[in-house]
């Protein structure tokens, strides 16, 4: 039997086209790698959704349609681990995943500790929970042999999403005795302590994941081998802008795609930095998002030119400079209203 493992999808409304593609790739990988034919399971390591306690209808509709397509294409076994982003309440009892148990026998939603009997091995599955280590200690060594643990948790010493080491979570020793442990939660695919495997996210979600290969895992029960299969998804890139004398030098990577994200780091004097704006790069890159980070090499009270500027010029320049996540058009309108140069349309 062969299983396919994926995790930390983090469905968001502004990336539905990407997630549509990712779900299609996952089922194609499952068929190509023999998961469906072998009667194996698709195992979701958790954090299917992104915004905790607020699930957009468009996100849930996409997930339901894709899961139904998977079932219609022959998937008979699926295990959902409920992650912390899926849970609305502190104890994890409120979440949107229960509907998928209605897909039939072999479709499991793990929102409490659950034993799942398999044809070739058994699974001990756990949602994101505060007392995971205590629950694991209840399972005797005799029951762990040949079984697989499925969790969504931080592990002491593993790399977190920001690249720093986890120094506060449970220790890997609580998983001793299991044949394998697979975990969601941290997006960087990593094998910890030789037997605890972080599945990793199927796409890059933030700039801290820049350069990481993303995809799914294929686990062969017969050979006890783990295989990584990449997925084509949006990537994060970094562009550097510097000056050699009066000449602006742009160091940019190749292969920036439509759904990719670009961070532009601008280093120069306050006067040089103030000449850089988003419009320069919208012409240069046809991509999803461009974020500008400016760093001046001199000390000034303001990096925005104010001499001879109108109030409207200042509002536009400031909002472009701070590069907020909020809708810029609405912020400009609000700023104009506050400064008495127009009506705010919000």
ZIZI-V724339 format. One record per pair of residues at least 4 apart in sequence whose C-alpha atoms are under 7 Angstrom apart, sorted by the first residue. I is the first residue (numbers start at 0). GAP is how many residues later the second one is. D is the distance in whole Angstrom. If there is no record, write none. Layout:
<<I,GAP,D> <I,GAP,D>>
This chain:
<<0,37,5> <0,38,6> <0,39,5> <0,119,7> <0,219,6> <0,220,6> <0,221,7> <1,32,7> <1,33,5> <1,36,6> <1,38,5> <1,216,7> <1,217,6> <1,218,5> <1,219,6> <2,32,6> <2,37,5> <2,38,5> <2,39,6> <2,215,6> <2,216,5> <2,217,7> <3,26,7> <3,31,7> <3,37,6> <3,38,5> <3,39,6> <3,212,7> <3,213,6> <3,214,5> <3,215,6> <4,37,6> <4,38,5> <4,39,6> <4,194,7> <4,211,6> <4,212,5> <4,213,6> <5,37,6> <5,38,5> <5,39,6> <5,193,6> <5,195,7> <5,196,7> <5,210,5> <5,211,7> <6,37,5> <6,38,4> <6,39,6> <6,40,7> <6,177,6> <6,192,6> <6,193,6> <6,194,5> <6,195,7> <7,37,7> <7,38,6> <7,39,5> <7,40,6> <7,176,6> <7,177,7> <7,179,7> <7,193,5> <8,38,6> <8,39,5> <8,40,7> <8,192,6> <8,193,7> <9,37,6> <9,38,5> <9,39,4> <9,40,4> <10,37,6> <10,38,5> <10,39,6> <10,48,6> <11,4,7> <11,38,6> <11,47,6> <12,43,7> <12,45,7> <12,46,6> <14,4,6> <15,4,6> <16,4,6> <17,4,6> <17,215,7> <18,4,6> <19,4,6> <20,4,6> <21,4,6> <22,4,7> <22,43,7> <23,4,6> <24,4,6> <24,206,7> <25,4,6> <26,4,6> <26,43,6> <27,4,6> <28,4,6> <29,4,6> <29,5,5> <29,6,6> <30,4,6> <30,5,6> <33,4,6> <34,4,6> <34,5,5> <35,4,6> <35,38,6> <35,39,6> <39,37,7> <40,36,5> <40,37,5> <41,35,6> <41,36,5> <41,37,6> <42,35,6> <42,36,5> <42,37,6> <43,35,6> <43,36,5> <43,37,6> <44,35,7> <44,36,5> <44,106,7> <44,107,6> <44,138,6> <44,139,4> <45,34,7> <45,35,5> <45,36,5> <45,37,4> <45,106,6> <45,138,6> <46,35,7> <46,36,5> <46,37,6> <46,38,5> <46,39,5> <47,38,6> <48,36,6> <48,37,6> <49,35,6> <50,4,7> <50,34,6> <51,33,5> <51,34,6> <51,35,6> <51,36,6> <52,34,7> <52,35,4> <54,4,7> <54,5,7> <55,4,6> <56,4,6> <57,4,6> <58,4,6> <59,4,6> <60,4,6> <61,4,6> <62,4,6> <63,4,6> <64,4,6> <65,4,6> <66,4,6> <67,4,6> <68,4,6> <69,4,7> <69,5,6> <70,4,5> <70,5,6> <75,30,6> <76,29,5> <76,30,5> <77,28,6> <77,29,5> <77,30,6> <78,28,6> <78,29,5> <78,30,6> <79,28,6> <79,29,5> <79,30,6> <80,28,6> <80,29,5> <80,30,7> <80,45,7> <80,46,5> <80,70,7> <81,4,6> <81,28,6> <81,29,6> <81,45,5> <81,46,6> <82,4,7> <82,44,6> <82,45,5> <82,69,6> <83,44,6> <85,9,6> <86,5,5> <86,7,6> <86,8,5> <87,4,6> <87,6,5> <87,7,6> <88,4,7> <88,5,6> <92,18,7> <96,12,7> <97,11,6> <99,7,7> <100,6,5> <100,7,5> <100,8,6> <102,4,6> <109,4,6> <109,15,7> <109,16,6> <109,17,6> <110,16,5> <111,14,6> <111,15,6> <112,12,6> <112,13,5> <112,14,7> <113,10,6> <113,11,5> <113,12,6> <114,8,6> <114,9,5> <114,10,6> <115,6,6> <115,7,5> <115,8,6> <116,5,5> <116,6,6> <117,4,5> <120,25,6> <120,26,6> <121,25,5> <121,26,6> <122,24,6> <122,25,5> <122,26,6> <122,27,7> <123,24,6> <123,25,5> <123,26,6> <124,24,6> <124,25,5> <124,26,6> <125,24,6> <125,25,5> <126,24,6> <126,25,6> <127,24,5> <127,25,6> <130,4,7> <131,4,6> <132,4,6> <132,37,7> <132,41,6> <133,4,7> <135,38,7> <138,4,7> <139,4,7> <140,4,7> <140,36,6> <143,33,5> <143,34,5> <144,32,6> <144,33,6> <144,34,6> <145,32,6> <145,33,5> <146,31,6> <146,32,5> <147,30,6> <147,31,6> <147,32,5> <147,33,6> <148,29,7> <148,31,6> <148,32,5> <148,33,6> <149,31,6> <149,32,5> <149,33,6> <150,31,6> <150,32,5> <150,33,7> <151,31,5> <151,32,4> <151,33,5> <152,30,7> <152,31,7> <152,32,6> <153,15,5> <153,16,7> <153,31,7> <154,11,7> <154,14,5> <154,15,5> <154,16,6> <154,17,6> <155,10,5> <155,11,5> <155,12,6> <155,13,5> <155,14,6> <155,15,5> <156,8,5> <156,9,5> <156,10,6> <157,7,6> <157,8,5> <157,34,7> <158,4,6> <158,5,6> <158,6,5> <158,7,6> <159,4,6> <159,5,6> <159,6,6> <159,26,6> <160,25,6> <160,26,6> <160,27,7> <160,47,7> <161,46,6> <162,45,7> <174,6,7> <179,15,6> <179,16,7> <180,14,6> <180,15,5> <180,16,6> <181,14,6> <181,15,5> <181,16,6> <181,17,6> <182,14,6> <182,15,5> <182,16,6> <183,14,6> <183,15,6> <183,16,7> <185,12,7> <185,14,6> <186,13,4> <186,14,5> <187,12,5> <188,9,5> <188,10,5> <188,11,4> <189,7,6> <189,8,5> <190,4,7> <190,5,6> <190,6,4> <190,7,6> <191,4,5> <191,5,6> <198,18,7> <200,13,6> <200,14,7> <201,12,5> <201,13,4> <201,14,6> <201,29,7> <202,11,5> <202,12,7> <202,30,5> <202,31,7> <203,5,6> <203,6,7> <203,10,7> <203,30,6> <203,31,6> <204,4,7> <206,29,6> <209,25,7> <209,26,5> <209,27,7> <212,17,7> <213,16,6> <213,17,6> <214,13,7> <214,14,6> <214,15,4> <214,16,4> <215,12,6> <215,13,5> <215,14,6> <216,9,7> <216,10,6> <216,11,5> <216,12,6> <217,8,6> <217,9,5> <217,10,6> <218,5,7> <218,6,6> <218,7,5> <218,8,6> <219,4,5> <219,5,5> <219,6,7> <233,25,5> <233,26,5> <234,25,5> <234,26,6> <235,24,6> <235,25,5> <235,26,6> <236,24,6> <236,25,5> <236,26,6> <237,24,6> <237,25,5> <237,26,6> <238,12,6> <238,13,5> <238,14,7> <238,23,7> <238,24,6> <238,25,5> <238,26,6> <239,10,6> <239,11,5> <239,12,7> <239,24,6> <239,25,5> <239,26,6> <240,7,7> <240,8,6> <240,9,5> <240,10,6> <240,24,6> <240,25,5> <240,26,6> <241,6,6> <241,7,5> <241,8,7> <241,24,6> <241,25,5> <241,26,6> <242,4,5> <242,5,5> <242,6,6> <242,25,6> <243,4,7> <243,5,7> <255,4,6> <256,30,6> <257,28,6> <257,29,4> <257,30,6> <258,28,5> <258,29,5> <259,27,5> <259,28,5> <260,26,6> <260,27,6> <260,28,5> <260,29,6> <261,27,6> <261,28,5> <261,29,6> <262,27,6> <262,28,5> <262,29,6> <263,27,6> <263,28,5> <263,29,6> <264,27,6> <264,28,5> <264,29,6> <265,7,7> <265,27,6> <265,28,5> <265,29,6> <266,6,7> <266,27,6> <266,28,5> <266,29,6> <267,4,6> <267,5,6> <267,27,7> <267,28,5> <267,29,6> <268,4,6> <268,27,5> <268,28,5> <268,29,6> <269,4,6> <269,26,5> <269,28,7> <269,33,5> <270,4,7> <272,21,7> <272,23,7> <273,29,6> <273,30,6> <273,31,7> <276,43,7> <277,4,6> <277,42,7> <278,4,7> <279,4,7> <280,4,6> <281,4,7> <290,32,7> <291,31,7> <303,13,7> <308,4,6> <308,5,6> <309,4,6> <310,4,6> <311,4,6> <311,24,7> <312,4,6> <313,4,6> <314,4,6> <314,17,6> <314,20,6> <315,4,6> <315,16,7> <316,4,6> <317,4,6> <318,4,6> <318,9,7> <326,4,7> <327,4,6> <328,4,6> <329,4,6> <329,15,7> <329,16,6> <330,4,6> <331,4,6> <332,4,6> <332,10,7> <332,11,5> <332,12,6> <333,4,6> <333,10,5> <334,4,6> <335,4,6> <335,5,5> <335,6,5> <335,7,7> <335,8,7> <336,4,6> <336,5,5> <336,6,5> <336,7,5>>
